[in-house]
Amino acid sequence: MVTGVNALVAVSTEELLQQYVDCVQRYEATEHWGRQKRFARQRERTFEALNSRADGTARLLLPLRGHPDPVVRLSATIRCNSLDPGGCRETMQMLAKKDGPIGQRAKYILASGKWRENYPLTNDWTDSEGFQGRSAKDVPVGVTRTELEERVRAEFPDDLARLILELVRPAIGAWPRQLRDDADPRGSCLGGLPLVPEEWTWPALDGEPMLFVGHVNCAELAHLSEARVFPTGGIIAIFGEHDHLHCCTAGPNGEGAAVFYWPEIERLVPASDPIPDFEPLPRCGLAFYNTYSLPDPRSEAIDRLPFDRDQQRRYRDLHAAVRSHGTNHRSFGELHVIKLLGWPDLVQCDLLPGPAGEHQRLLLQLGSSTTP
């Protein structure tokens, strides 16, 4: 399939129409969000190329309203509605009589009047609050053990304070920052394309290449107290399967992630896209700082503590204060935390409930952020 914008210029109209059909059918045939977005991007570029040959209109898609595949008929009918409202409504009414998802979608369009293809087109890791990554000089000063102990003992009776303090874990906070054009590619970062050994295979799950989450240059952790659990040099590279990353899930045996350690940084080379039309995560740099971490209020570790209702509220406030200590940003919350080690901040439920979680250790938590 031809996907590049410039390459589409040389493709015939008949081939473009067939490519549009292929993209629509491929999108409908998969439930994988990452693949869907890729097919949607390809479909949109093909549609734009067809429009450019028809005075900016969708008239070249009009014949597809009679295509034998109802998925294609639905897509073409949505696109051509402004050209032939009466004919498109008639086609949509016929599609609405069908059983299954196509019939339901056609009924919704007729009832709501929203004649559009609501497909995801972007890989957006930004947040609605607009939290901005800081420059290196704005890296937070994490909470100290002494500060944390004083806060816990002031908020809770001695027996509960002791139980809470037994759960405290040291962590390494990671702060997103804008990368300069001349930044060392071996520096710690999130997103983009990785540095890899020359003989290396891009990790994949079910035929879908994983996203490069980021890499940590271990030498940059040397000044931190918890760095002793990491090598003193080399790069740790982390990859995650697209849908697992975006939906905060993992396979039953840990599928959906891959971690590599490469000690010889000088031998690494820039990787190329693993497949055509691959969309990497947005790239930014990282700076690190010492901090401490408490279990999430929704975790099993906290659920076992004998809190009354007021103490539950106090613990939630304590956890939020420790999490955002030193950030000085009102919208910094659980969805923005990026850290190594410590306890995971949860979105919905415990990631590793029960005994399994007692033998696992958080490597990296990736939060949502934008860089200036």
NORLINZI-V388622 format. One record per residue. RES is the residue in one small letter. D_FIRST is the distance of its C-alpha to the first C-alpha in Angstrom with 2 decimals. Layout:
res,d_first
RES,D_FIRST
RES,D_FIRST
//
This chain:
res,d_first
m,0.00
v,3.81
t,6.20
g,9.48
v,12.19
n,13.49
a,10.46
l,10.01
v,13.55
a,12.91
v,10.56
s,12.90
t,14.06
e,13.45
e,9.73
l,9.78
l,11.97
q,9.97
q,7.03
y,10.17
v,11.57
d,8.91
c,9.33
v,13.03
q,13.41
r,11.84
y,14.09
e,16.99
a,16.67
t,17.22
e,20.38
h,19.35
w,19.75
g,17.73
r,14.57
q,15.44
k,15.74
r,12.38
f,10.78
a,13.48
r,12.76
q,9.17
r,10.91
e,13.73
r,12.10
t,10.57
f,14.09
e,15.80
a,14.17
l,15.36
n,18.68
s,19.22
r,19.34
a,21.81
d,24.48
g,23.14
t,23.25
a,21.04
r,22.56
l,19.42
l,18.75
l,22.28
p,21.52
l,19.29
r,22.59
g,23.39
h,20.27
p,21.52
d,19.80
p,22.10
v,19.53
v,17.62
r,21.11
l,22.21
s,19.38
a,19.85
t,23.60
i,23.65
r,21.76
c,24.04
n,27.32
s,28.81
l,28.30
d,29.99
p,31.73
g,33.80
g,31.13
c,28.79
r,31.73
e,32.48
t,28.97
m,29.14
q,32.57
m,31.34
l,28.59
a,31.33
k,33.21
k,30.64
d,31.24
g,29.10
p,26.87
i,25.57
g,29.19
q,30.32
r,27.74
a,28.72
k,32.37
y,31.93
i,30.30
l,33.13
a,35.77
s,34.64
g,33.35
k,30.39
w,27.63
r,24.71
e,21.73
n,23.10
y,20.08
p,20.41
l,18.49
t,20.40
n,21.57
d,25.23
w,27.90
t,30.55
d,33.49
s,35.15
e,38.38
g,36.88
f,38.42
q,38.12
g,38.05
r,41.15
s,41.84
a,43.35
k,46.88
d,46.36
v,45.59
p,47.71
v,50.80
g,50.35
v,53.15
t,55.77
r,57.32
t,60.65
e,59.25
l,57.45
e,60.58
e,62.74
r,60.46
v,60.29
r,64.05
a,64.76
e,62.61
f,63.46
p,66.58
d,67.18
d,65.99
l,62.64
a,62.25
r,62.71
l,60.03
i,57.53
l,58.28
e,57.75
l,54.11
v,53.40
r,50.76
p,50.17
a,46.70
i,44.88
g,43.50
a,40.37
w,40.08
p,36.90
r,37.39
q,35.52
l,34.41
r,35.68
d,33.46
d,35.62
a,35.68
d,35.81
p,32.43
r,34.57
g,36.17
s,35.67
c,32.77
l,30.44
g,26.67
g,24.48
l,23.49
p,26.17
l,28.30
v,28.02
p,29.62
e,28.02
e,27.81
w,26.14
t,23.42
w,21.79
p,23.23
a,21.16
l,22.19
d,20.64
g,17.51
e,17.16
p,18.20
m,21.42
l,22.17
f,24.63
v,27.70
g,29.87
h,32.38
v,36.16
n,38.10
c,41.14
a,43.47
e,43.07
l,44.68
a,47.80
h,50.00
l,49.41
s,51.80
e,49.21
a,47.30
r,49.37
v,46.94
f,44.18
p,44.14
t,45.72
g,42.74
g,39.11
i,36.01
i,35.08
a,31.33
i,30.22
f,26.87
g,26.24
e,23.75
h,22.26
d,23.83
h,27.06
l,27.51
h,27.06
c,29.10
c,31.79
t,31.56
a,31.37
g,31.08
p,34.39
n,34.71
g,33.32
e,29.66
g,27.31
a,28.83
a,29.22
v,31.88
f,32.36
y,35.41
w,35.31
p,38.84
e,38.16
i,36.48
e,36.89
r,34.60
l,31.59
v,28.62
p,25.92
a,22.86
s,19.27
d,16.51
p,15.97
i,12.21
p,9.71
d,10.83
f,14.01
e,16.94
p,20.32
l,23.59
p,25.72
r,27.93
c,31.71
g,34.71
l,37.34
a,41.12
f,43.29
y,46.68
n,49.11
t,49.56
y,50.43
s,48.75
l,50.09
p,48.58
d,46.74
p,49.13
r,46.93
s,47.01
e,49.13
a,51.14
i,52.45
d,52.72
r,55.33
l,57.57
p,60.55
f,59.66
d,61.31
r,59.46
d,60.70
q,59.80
q,56.28
r,55.95
r,57.50
y,55.09
r,52.05
d,53.48
l,54.21
h,50.71
a,49.17
a,51.65
v,50.90
r,47.13
s,47.29
h,50.29
g,50.20
t,47.13
n,49.18
h,46.34
r,47.01
s,43.49
f,42.97
g,42.58
e,41.24
l,37.61
h,38.05
v,39.65
i,38.09
k,40.32
l,40.89
l,43.31
g,45.66
w,45.02
p,41.72
d,41.78
l,40.60
v,38.52
q,39.55
c,41.30
d,42.23
l,39.34
l,41.52
p,44.49
g,47.44
p,48.47
a,44.93
g,44.85
e,48.07
h,46.50
q,43.34
r,43.12
l,40.78
l,38.86
l,36.88
q,36.66
l,33.95
g,34.93
s,33.37
s,34.10
t,33.09
t,34.24
p,36.04
//
